[in-house]
Every structure is written in structure tokens, then in C-alpha cells.
Amino acid sequence: MSQQVVTRFAPSPTGYLHIGGARTALFNWLFARGRGGKFLLRIEDTDRARSTPEATQAILDGMTWMGLDHDGDVVSQAARAERHAEVARQMLEAGTAYKCFATQEEIQSFRDAAKAEGRSTLYRSPWRDAAADTHPDLPCVIRIKAPRDGATVIHDAVQGDVTIRNDQLDDMVLLRSDGTPVYMLAVAVDDHDMGVTHVIRGDDHLNNAARQMMIYRAMGWPLPVYAHIPLIHGADGKKLSKRHGALGTQEYRQMGYPAAGMRNYLARLGWSHGDDEFFTDAQAQDWFDLDGIGKSAARFDFKKLENICGQHMAAMDDAALLHELQDFLHVTDQPTLTGAQAAMMLEGMYCLKERARTFPELLDKAQFILTNRPVEPDEKAAAQLDTVSRGMLKELTPQLQNASWTRDSLEEVTAQFADRKGTKFGKMAGPLRAALAGRSATPSVFDMMLVLGQTETLNRLADAGQQSD
């Protein structure tokens, strides 16, 4: 491909970054990055009543969390209104657009009559071919001259060839009577001016392509490649909505899903590369192509998301995982880790991230690090600390004082102690978990001992043993 690939993500800043929008951004990012191209970000903020700075920031924050970096500055569509109007005027001069002086009442009257007679209600303006000297000195809109015969074929990289009869296309308005451009014009002009080669977006925009293509052809611009991707549905097969759970990327961030897992899962949602389920960003960029996108709507599955996220947490660099954990604590307004806690978390990450699928699960496994002395056992753990068990811990403590603090040594000392007591280590594990973590479900006892260190471990065991006196 000789021409550099340029893709874009163009959300409207009227709310959070929807999970469907995040997938669209991801597909554009993967396609561009995998081909050494550019991925651009445009905020379609022409609806001034609904667009807010807060919503724009929410989109930017969502993109940052997802790790979807864009090239160049963020483009504001509203700031380019004069350029959009300029193109409409150029079309007017070239004869591919015309001034229409019809009032709303006249247009409605036309549609009412057409409906009554069983004709198409697409408005056919009497001003389309009117001579300029017949134009009244009145407000007007500028309309495009849509083709009346034949058909428009959208050569879609996902949907295949989509044919729309031209008699179903109206002479759409380009400029309103107050001189402001319409959305359809703004999108086509911006895509052209930004050099977008591939328009990858939701299939709810498929019909828009035919109308935007009219502008391209009227201006003599080369068409981009269109790729309209199916929407995301819930597990019940219906369009994803609030009833299916979280919709915005910020919600997934606050629920504690790692960004790498979200990227992997969303990439797999509607696109496939053989039977591969788990893959890295580098692999996704290398593999991603438009041919792999299916035509059917993808179904969002939380269990699959959690499975993929768990695999990414297990594979992630420990320091990177700790950094994301601290970000999670920040966005959920939880206490930050102390320096000592962060150091122990990093040291113990090998056993904490095992089988953890989200950051809350990781934190739950790390409670033995995050709790302070004296350890307060929960109800289930407290049941493990009866008088006999506490006495056993009291006897074990001095045995551990002389152990070299390695896993082999700790296993040997506890096994010998259990043997002398005529029991098995399994009988001691519950009281040890309760004493060290205050929980009955924890990482391995020996992992906790190694992470806590000798002094802290012995102090916690002594605390539990003293209560047997």
C-alpha cells in the first residue's frame, strides 16, 4: 500500500466514552498502528447545546486509560465551521449544489400531499434548476444536487457491496439558512481534509456513507475505504444498554479491569484471528485486518472479559501491574499504598496475581499485606483460632526464629513441627492463615511468610499465640 494509512475516531462529546465507541477507537488504532499509519482524534462537537467540556474530557480520559494514543492535536469539528461552509459555497459555484428558498410550511405541504397520493415523501425542491435571476431576496438553505437515476454502491470492507437506489436519496441540506453547516457536510469535509484513508465506524452510520459520498464526488475527492462494523449486543442479543451492565469505559476502570485485558477482549469482540483468544498489543497490531471483522453483532460476555483480564494480569510485568493498581485505588477514592505496602505488594505480586481477574480480587488476596497488627480475624478465620490452635502457634513461633527465611527451610521447620505434634501441616494451615491474614482464603502460608518477612511474621504469630494464655 503506497499511501499512508490514516484512520480516525470521531466521538460526539455528549457523555462518557461508550464501550462500543472504545471498540471503534481500538479498531481504528490497531489498523493504523499495524501499518505504520496515523490514528487521529476528532471531537464532533457541532451540537453546541449538548456538547460539554466535561464530556470531552471524559472521552480523552477514557482514551488515555485504554492506552489508545492518537497522532497530532485533537480536532474540534465546531472550530472548522467556516471551512465546511466554504466547501458548500464551492459546490454552489460549481453547480453541484443550489439555493433553496422553500419554507418549512411548503416542505411539509409537499410531504403531506405525497403521502396522501402514495408517492415518495423525499422532498423535491422546485429551486433545484431555477435560474439565479428568479431567486428572491429571502433566507435560503444550500442543498446538494443528489443523483436522481441509477444507484450508489458503497464498497464496504466489512459489509460487502451495499447498493442504495438514488431515488431514495434527497437533495440534503448542506448549509442551513443561518449559514451553519450540517453534520453530514462537516464529517465529509473533515475526513477529506484530515487525509483519512479508512473510515472504520459502527454500522449505524452505513446509510450516512451514501450521502457523504455525494459530497466527495461533487468535490472530485478520492473516496476513503469504508468499513462499517456491527454494533455490540448484550448476552440476550439486544443492543447493549444500561440493563446489561456498565456502558462507559470509566465504569470498567472503576470496576478494576486492567486496560490490557479490555483491549484484548474488545479486539476479539467482532474480530477474530483464527482461534486466538489471548494476545498482546503487538500481536493484535500485527494481525488486525478488516477481513477478520464479522458481519453479525458481537455479544458482550462478562465471564469472557474476566477470563481474558485474568490472563493479562498473570502475564503483566509486576511493576506495571502495581502502577495500574495504584491508579485503580486513585480513581476509586481508596487509600493509597504506603511505601512499605507498595514494596511488599511488588515482592509478593508473583503469588497475588495468580488467578486474580480484577484489581479488587488482587487487593482481596493482598489483605495480609494491607492489614495492620494486631490482625483482626474475620468470623470464619476466628473459628480457626481456638485455644489448642493458639497454643500450637505459640510453640511454633520460637521454632521459626531459628529458620533461614527461605521457602525450603520454612516448609521443613513446619513439617517437622507438625510431625512432632502427631498432625499434618494441613491442620495447621487454617490457624496460620488466620494469624497472618485474618482470613481463611489467602495465598500460600509460605508465600505470606516470605512476603511479610521474618520479623512481621513472628510478631503476628506471637500476637495470636499470646491470646492463648
C-alpha positions in Angstrom: 0.0 0.0 0.0 1.8 3.2 -1.2 -0.5 5.7 0.5 0.0 6.0 4.3 -3.0 4.7 6.2 -4.9 7.3 8.2 -7.8 6.4 10.4 -9.8 8.5 12.8 -12.1 8.2 15.8 -14.8 10.9 15.9 -17.0 10.8 19.0 -19.6 13.3 20.0 -18.9 14.8 23.4 -22.4 14.4 24.9 -21.4 11.9 27.6 -18.9 9.3 28.6 -16.8 7.1 26.2 -19.2 4.3 25.5 -17.7 0.8 25.4 -18.9 0.5 21.8 -17.1 3.7 20.9 -14.0 2.4 22.7 -14.1 -0.7 20.5 -14.4 1.5 17.4 -11.4 3.6 18.5 -9.5 0.4 19.2 -10.2 -1.0 15.7 -9.0 2.3 14.1 -5.9 2.4 16.4 -5.0 -1.2 15.6 -5.4 -0.8 11.9 -3.3 2.4 11.7 -0.6 1.3 14.2 -0.2 -2.1 12.5 0.6 -0.4 9.2 2.8 2.4 10.3 -0.1 4.9 9.7 -1.7 7.7 11.7 -4.6 7.5 14.1 -6.4 10.8 14.5 -8.9 12.0 17.1 -11.7 14.4 16.1 -14.3 15.7 18.6 -17.6 16.2 16.7 -18.9 19.0 18.9 -21.2 20.8 16.4 -24.2 20.2 18.7 -23.3 23.1 21.0 -26.4 22.5 23.2 -25.4 19.0 24.2 -21.6 19.1 23.8 -19.7 19.9 27.1 -16.1 20.3 28.1 -16.7 17.7 30.8 -17.8 15.1 28.2 -14.8 15.9 26.0 -12.5 15.4 29.0 -14.3 12.1 29.8 -13.6 10.9 26.2 -9.9 11.9 26.5 -9.6 10.2 29.9 -11.2 7.1 28.5 -8.8 7.0 25.6 -5.8 7.5 27.8 -6.9 4.7 30.2 -7.4 2.4 27.2 -3.9 3.2 26.0 -5.1 4.4 22.6 -2.7 7.2 21.8 -3.5 9.5 18.9 -1.3 11.4 16.5 -1.4 15.2 16.3 -3.7 17.6 18.1 -7.3 16.8 18.8 -9.5 18.3 16.1 -12.6 20.3 17.1 -15.3 20.0 14.4 -17.1 23.1 15.6 -13.9 25.1 15.1 -13.9 24.2 11.4 -17.4 25.5 10.6 -16.1 28.2 8.2 -14.2 25.6 6.2 -17.3 23.5 6.0 -19.3 26.4 4.7 -16.6 27.3 2.2 -16.9 23.8 0.6 -20.7 24.3 0.3 -20.1 27.6 -1.4 -17.6 25.9 -3.8 -20.2 23.3 -4.7 -22.8 26.1 -5.2 -20.4 27.8 -7.7 -19.6 24.5 -9.4 -23.4 23.8 -9.9 -23.4 20.7 -7.8 -25.4 22.4 -5.1 -28.2 25.0 -5.3 -30.0 27.6 -3.2 -33.4 26.5 -1.9 -35.9 29.1 -0.7 -38.7 26.7 0.2 -40.2 27.4 3.6 -40.8 24.7 6.2 -44.6 25.1 5.6 -44.1 24.4 1.8 -41.9 21.4 2.5 -44.5 19.9 4.9 -47.3 20.6 2.4 -45.3 18.7 -0.3 -44.8 15.7 2.0 -48.4 15.7 3.1 -49.6 15.6 -0.5 -47.0 13.0 -1.5 -48.1 10.8 1.4 -51.8 11.2 0.5 -51.0 10.2 -3.1 -48.8 7.3 -2.2 -45.7 8.9 -3.6 -42.2 9.2 -2.0 -42.1 11.9 0.6 -38.5 12.8 -0.2 -38.6 16.5 -0.8 -38.1 17.5 -4.4 -37.3 21.2 -4.4 -38.6 23.4 -7.3 -35.5 25.5 -6.9 -33.1 22.8 -8.0 -32.8 24.1 -11.6 -34.2 27.6 -11.1 -32.2 30.4 -12.8 -30.4 32.8 -10.5 -32.4 35.8 -11.7 -35.5 34.2 -10.3 -34.1 34.0 -6.8 -36.0 36.1 -4.2 -34.2 38.2 -1.6 -35.1 35.8 1.1 -33.2 33.4 3.5 -32.3 30.1 1.9 -30.5 26.9 2.5 -27.9 25.3 0.2 -28.8 21.8 -0.9 -26.7 19.3 -2.8 -27.9 18.0 -6.2 -28.3 14.4 -5.5 -28.3 12.0 -8.4 -31.8 11.1 -9.5 -31.2 8.0 -11.5 -29.3 4.8 -11.0 -27.8 3.6 -7.8 -25.0 4.4 -5.4 -22.8 1.4 -4.4 -20.9 1.5 -1.1 -17.9 -0.8 -1.5 -17.7 -1.7 2.2 -14.8 -3.7 3.5 -16.9 -5.4 6.1 -20.5 -5.4 4.7 -19.5 -6.0 1.1 -21.2 -4.0 -1.7 -24.2 -2.2 -0.4 -26.5 -0.7 -3.1 -28.8 2.2 -2.5 -31.1 3.5 -5.2 -30.5 7.1 -5.9 -34.2 7.9 -6.0 -34.1 7.2 -2.2 -31.5 10.0 -1.7 -32.8 13.5 -1.2 -31.1 16.8 -2.0 -29.9 17.1 1.5 -29.2 20.4 3.1 -25.5 21.4 3.3 -25.9 24.9 4.8 -28.8 26.0 7.0 -30.5 29.3 6.4 -28.3 30.9 9.1 -25.2 29.7 7.3 -24.2 26.9 9.7 -23.1 23.6 8.2 -24.9 20.3 8.8 -23.3 17.3 10.3 -23.1 15.3 7.0 -21.1 18.1 5.3 -18.8 18.6 8.3 -17.9 14.9 8.5 -17.1 14.5 4.8 -15.0 17.7 4.7 -13.1 16.8 7.9 -12.4 13.3 6.7 -11.1 14.6 3.4 -9.0 17.5 4.9 -7.5 15.2 7.6 -6.4 12.8 4.9 -8.5 9.9 6.3 -8.0 6.8 4.1 -10.2 4.4 6.0 -13.4 5.3 7.7 -14.0 2.5 10.3 -17.2 3.1 12.3 -20.4 1.5 13.6 -22.8 0.1 11.0 -25.4 2.5 12.3 -23.6 5.0 10.0 -23.8 2.8 6.9 -26.6 4.9 5.3 -24.6 8.1 6.0 -21.9 6.8 3.7 -24.0 7.2 0.6 -24.8 10.8 1.4 -21.3 11.6 2.3 -20.1 10.0 -0.9 -22.2 12.5 -2.8 -20.1 15.3 -1.3 -16.8 13.6 -2.2 -17.9 13.1 -5.8 -19.3 16.6 -6.1 -15.9 17.9 -5.0 -13.9 15.4 -7.1 -12.2 14.0 -4.0 -11.0 10.3 -3.8 -13.2 8.2 -1.7 -11.9 6.6 1.5 -12.3 2.9 2.2 -15.5 2.4 4.3 -15.7 -0.3 6.9 -18.9 -0.4 8.9 -18.6 -2.7 11.9 -21.6 -4.4 13.6 -22.8 -3.0 17.0 -22.2 -4.7 20.3 -25.2 -6.6 21.8 -25.8 -7.9 25.3 -25.9 -11.6 26.1 -29.6 -11.6 25.2 -28.9 -10.5 21.7 -30.3 -7.0 22.1 -28.5 -3.7 21.6 -26.1 -3.1 24.5 -27.8 -0.8 27.0 -27.7 0.1 30.7 -29.7 -3.0 31.6 -26.8 -5.2 30.5 -24.4 -3.5 33.0 -21.7 -0.9 32.6 -21.6 1.1 29.4 -18.8 3.6 29.8 -15.0 2.9 29.9 -14.8 4.8 33.2 -17.1 2.2 34.8 -14.9 -0.6 33.7 -11.9 1.2 35.0 -13.6 1.7 38.4 -14.6 -2.0 38.5 -10.9 -2.8 38.3 -10.4 -4.4 34.9 -6.9 -4.0 33.5 -6.6 -1.9 30.4 -4.6 -4.6 28.5 -7.4 -7.1 29.2 -10.0 -4.6 28.0 -8.1 -4.0 24.7 -7.7 -7.8 24.1 -11.3 -8.5 24.9 -12.7 -5.6 22.8 -10.5 -6.5 19.9 -11.9 -10.0 20.0 -15.4 -8.7 20.1 -16.4 -8.8 16.5 -13.0 -9.6 15.1 -11.0 -12.8 15.1 -7.6 -14.2 14.1 -8.1 -17.9 13.8 -8.8 -19.4 17.3 -6.6 -16.9 19.1 -8.2 -15.5 22.3 -5.3 -14.2 24.3 -2.8 -11.9 22.6 -0.6 -8.9 23.2 -1.0 -5.4 21.7 1.9 -6.1 19.4 0.2 -9.3 18.1 -3.1 -7.5 17.7 -1.5 -4.7 15.7 0.3 -7.3 13.5 -2.8 -9.4 13.0 -5.6 -7.0 12.8 -7.3 -6.5 9.4 -10.7 -5.6 8.1 -11.2 -9.1 6.6 -11.4 -10.5 10.1 -14.4 -8.4 11.2 -17.6 -10.3 11.1 -20.9 -9.0 9.8 -23.0 -10.1 12.8 -23.4 -8.2 16.0 -21.0 -9.3 18.8 -22.3 -10.3 22.2 -20.7 -8.9 25.3 -19.8 -11.6 27.8 -18.5 -10.6 31.3 -17.2 -14.1 32.0 -15.0 -14.0 28.9 -13.9 -10.5 29.8 -12.8 -11.6 33.2 -11.0 -14.7 31.9 -9.0 -12.6 29.4 -8.3 -9.9 32.1 -7.0 -12.7 34.4 -4.6 -13.9 31.8 -3.3 -10.4 31.2 -2.8 -9.8 34.9 -0.9 -13.0 35.2 1.3 -12.1 32.3 1.9 -8.5 33.2 5.1 -7.1 34.5 4.9 -6.8 38.2 5.9 -3.1 38.4 3.4 -2.2 35.6 0.7 -4.1 37.4 1.5 -2.3 40.7 1.3 1.0 38.8 -2.2 0.1 37.4 -3.3 -1.0 40.9 -2.3 2.4 42.3 -4.3 4.1 39.5 -7.3 2.0 40.4 -7.0 3.0 44.1 -6.9 6.6 43.0 -9.9 6.6 40.7 -12.0 4.7 43.2 -11.0 7.1 46.1 -9.4 4.4 48.1 -6.4 4.9 50.4 -3.1 4.9 48.5 -0.4 2.3 49.4 2.3 3.2 51.9 5.8 2.8 50.7 6.2 -0.4 52.8 2.9 -1.8 51.4 3.9 -1.0 47.8 7.3 -2.7 48.4 5.6 -5.8 49.8 3.0 -5.8 47.0 5.8 -5.7 44.4 7.6 -8.5 46.2 4.5 -10.6 46.5 3.0 -9.9 43.1 4.0 -13.4 41.9 1.5 -15.0 44.3 -1.1 -12.2 44.3 -1.8 -12.0 40.6 -2.2 -15.7 40.3 -5.9 -16.3 39.4 -6.8 -12.7 40.1 -9.0 -11.3 37.3 -9.6 -7.7 38.6 -7.9 -5.3 40.9 -10.5 -5.8 43.7 -9.6 -9.5 43.5 -5.9 -8.7 43.7 -6.5 -6.5 46.7 -8.6 -9.1 48.4 -5.7 -11.6 48.0 -3.3 -8.9 49.4 -5.2 -8.2 52.6 -2.4 -9.9 54.6 -0.2 -7.0 53.3 -2.7 -4.3 53.8 -3.8 -5.2 57.3 -2.0 -3.9 60.4 -1.2 -5.5 63.7 -3.0 -6.7 65.7 -4.6 -8.7 62.9 -8.4 -8.8 63.4 -9.6 -12.2 62.0 -13.0 -12.3 60.3 -15.7 -14.6 61.6 -14.6 -17.6 59.6 -10.9 -17.2 60.3 -11.6 -16.6 64.0 -13.1 -20.1 64.2 -9.7 -21.5 63.3 -8.1 -19.8 66.3 -9.3 -21.9 69.2 -7.3 -22.4 72.4 -5.5 -25.5 71.0 -4.6 -23.8 67.7 -3.3 -20.7 69.5 -1.2 -22.8 71.8 0.3 -24.6 68.7 1.2 -21.2 67.1 2.8 -20.2 70.4 5.0 -23.3 70.3 5.8 -22.9 66.6 7.0 -19.3 66.9 10.4 -20.0 68.5 11.0 -22.8 66.0 10.7 -20.3 63.2 13.0 -17.8 64.9 15.9 -20.1 64.0 14.8 -20.8 60.4 16.7 -19.4 57.5 13.9 -17.4 55.8 13.6 -19.5 52.6 10.7 -21.5 51.4 12.5 -24.8 51.8 13.5 -24.0 55.3 10.1 -22.8 56.3 8.4 -25.9 54.8 11.0 -28.1 56.6 10.5 -26.5 60.0 6.7 -26.6 59.9 6.6 -30.2 58.6 8.9 -31.3 61.4 6.8 -29.4 64.0 3.6 -31.0 62.7 5.2 -34.4 62.8 6.2 -34.0 66.4 2.7 -32.9 67.2 1.3 -36.0 65.5 -0.6 -34.0 63.0 -0.4 -32.9 59.4 0.5 -29.4 58.1 -3.0 -29.1 56.6 -4.3 -29.0 60.2 -2.0 -26.0 60.9 -2.7 -24.1 57.7 -6.0 -22.7 58.8 -4.7 -21.2 62.1 -1.7 -19.8 60.3 -3.8 -18.1 57.7 -6.0 -16.6 60.4 -3.0 -15.4 62.4 -1.1 -13.9 59.4 -4.0 -12.5 57.3 -7.2 -12.7 59.4 -8.8 -14.6 56.5 -9.5 -18.2 55.7 -8.8 -17.8 52.0 -5.3 -16.4 51.3 -2.3 -17.1 49.2 0.0 -19.9 50.4 1.1 -19.7 54.0 4.7 -19.8 53.0 4.2 -17.1 50.3 2.7 -14.9 53.0 5.6 -15.6 55.4 8.2 -14.8 52.7 6.4 -11.5 51.7 5.8 -10.3 55.2 9.4 -11.2 56.3 10.6 -12.9 59.4 10.0 -10.1 61.9 6.4 -9.3 60.9 5.5 -13.0 60.6 6.8 -13.8 64.0 5.1 -10.8 65.5 1.8 -11.8 64.1 2.2 -15.4 65.2 3.1 -14.1 68.7 0.1 -11.9 68.8 -2.2 -14.9 68.1 -0.3 -17.2 70.5 -0.4 -14.7 73.4 -4.2 -14.8 73.4 -3.9 -18.5 74.4 -2.6 -17.5 77.8 
